Amino acid sequence: MDFRKKMMESGEYGIVQNVRHPIVVASGLPGARLSEIVMFETGEMGEVFLMERDQLEILVFSKDPIKVGTKIIRLNSFLSVPVGDALLGSVVDPLGNLVSQSAQNINFEGSRQIDNSPLGIAYRARIKKPLLTGVTIIDTMVPLGYGQKELILGDRKTGKTSFILSTIKNQIEQGSIAIYAGISKRKSDIKKVEDFLSREGLTDSSIIIATTPYDSPSLIYTTPFSAITIAEYFRDKGRDVVVVLDDLSTHARAYLEISLLAKRFPGRDSYPGDIFHTHARIMERAGNFNLSEGREASITILPVAEVVEGDLTGYITTNLMSMTDGHIFFDSNIYFEGRRPAVNIPLSVTRVGRQAQTPLLRSINREIGAFLTLYDRVANLSHFGAELNQTVKETIATGESLYLFFNQHYNVSIPIHAQVVLYGLLWLNLIDRTELGLEKAKLKMIEAYSDEGNRKYFDDAYAKQTFNELLQYVTQNKDLFISICKTENK
């Protein structure tokens, strides 16, 4: 872009007076507007962040500071991100620049302004379609729906990313688009996600938007807005989109740094007073939407937030809880007990996911949820050394086998039809309840479900209305299901 030509066209320019990277204070540019894009004569780009009577504060997107005295021009446009189907399979930064060195140039279909207002209530549809993750404990106990905003909480290294990768894999296999926004992530972490998508053959339906800790805080701050804008492009084409924002705790810290450098008055924990508004602007762009010709498409947001030592009362954490439709809590104590995924069921919440469940899954949810509450109470009492009768022993054995059943490697995705059959076999004590036995049963059920000859039995089981009806059906066909579990793997 020719700087001098643009300056002649606009008829005005500014001068950098002060630098507090990534903030620069400039004079001039009398026609500038808030959030307008500006260009420095050295080629860097920036965005008008604050306007005063005789000066501007500008966010700089480059990681290198701008020198005092540098000239600036207006571009008469607002911050946009390139969009198009060509983005699929690529790794880009929030401005649409390719990050992967092996990638080729992309021919974009156009661009969209990243800070759009969410669609109003007239365009919203009820969340009624279940979003299946392939993770048994989530699909049954903390269900999700297309268009939901579900917060993923937990300490560092408790399995949050593994769950996210499982969800992305299962959703892409069901026809959705997955957008992973790595906010100030190490290059090695981004590479792991990229390798997973490539290894599983998912790159054609996924996009990674990445920033690293070495990028400008301005670019890091922009990451989730770009991800949602690209998601809206695919939504308008009638595609369901799952957006992962990993993580918004880091995003809040980037905005904190920008605000303090801009000398804005700090609020609680030194965060700016509008941090809630900033995150809410992102969250409210999710939902299930009515399109033309009676079609529907959704944007499901899975924001991630990091907690410290299991403390759910942090400022950013509670803010995000209040603006999402529930949260999944990955408990470090459960993780160190060896349970994977380490989801704390009593402390996890889903506010709209159950309305998207089938009657059978709601029935299983109630039955298993009530039983696990009983199991936790009985298990706590058993620690006192009291004599246990046979009923209590059976309750403890079944509860322990359920938690073993919930253990699942993130590479393994279990179809919901196979999940309900496994619940019936486990509840009726028709399969080996050891960890190894349950793992083999899962793999054999997944293999059997992929066989068209067996598919009818799984579909009939999933069509039942209540847990009791499911148990009756499994009992009637127990010979078939038991034989499947005992069949040697090919």
Number of C-alpha atoms within 10 A of each C-alpha: 7 8 17 10 10 16 19 11 12 14 12 16 22 23 19 22 16 16 17 14 22 23 26 25 23 23 19 17 20 14 11 20 18 14 18 17 23 26 21 20 15 12 12 16 19 26 23 23 20 15 15 8 7 10 18 25 23 28 27 27 23 18 15 12 16 20 13 14 12 14 20 26 26 26 17 12 13 18 20 19 21 21 22 15 15 14 22 18 18 23 24 19 24 26 17 19 15 19 15 13 7 8 12 9 9 15 12 14 11 10 16 17 15 22 17 14 10 15 13 10 8 8 14 18 16 14 21 18 17 20 23 23 25 24 24 24 24 20 24 23 23 22 27 30 26 26 30 27 31 30 27 26 25 26 18 16 12 22 19 23 18 17 25 19 19 18 23 26 26 23 21 20 13 13 12 21 25 27 23 25 29 26 27 25 19 14 14 10 13 22 14 11 17 21 13 16 21 14 10 10 13 21 20 17 23 25 26 26 26 27 26 19 14 12 16 22 27 23 24 27 24 22 24 28 25 27 26 27 23 25 27 24 17 20 20 16 10 17 18 26 30 29 25 28 26 26 21 23 19 19 21 21 18 21 21 23 17 23 20 14 15 20 9 13 11 14 12 9 10 13 21 20 15 13 18 17 12 14 19 16 16 21 25 16 23 27 24 24 25 18 17 10 6 6 9 18 24 30 27 27 27 25 24 25 25 24 20 12 12 17 11 17 12 13 13 22 19 11 16 25 20 12 17 21 19 22 23 25 25 29 23 22 14 15 17 11 9 12 18 22 24 25 27 18 18 13 12 18 20 22 17 22 26 22 18 19 22 18 17 20 23 20 17 22 21 14 14 19 16 11 16 20 14 15 20 15 12 17 17 9 12 15 8 8 7 8 9 13 8 9 9 16 15 13 18 21 13 20 22 17 20 20 14 19 23 18 20 20 14 19 15 15 20 22 20 21 19 25 21 24 22 22 20 24 22 18 16 15 12 17 18 18 20 13 14 10 14 22 17 18 24 20 17 21 23 19 16 19 20 13 11 9 9 16 14 12 20 21 15 12 22 21 15 19 16 17 22 15 15 23 21 15 17 25 16 11 13 17 12 14 25 16 10 17 24 15 13 9 10 5
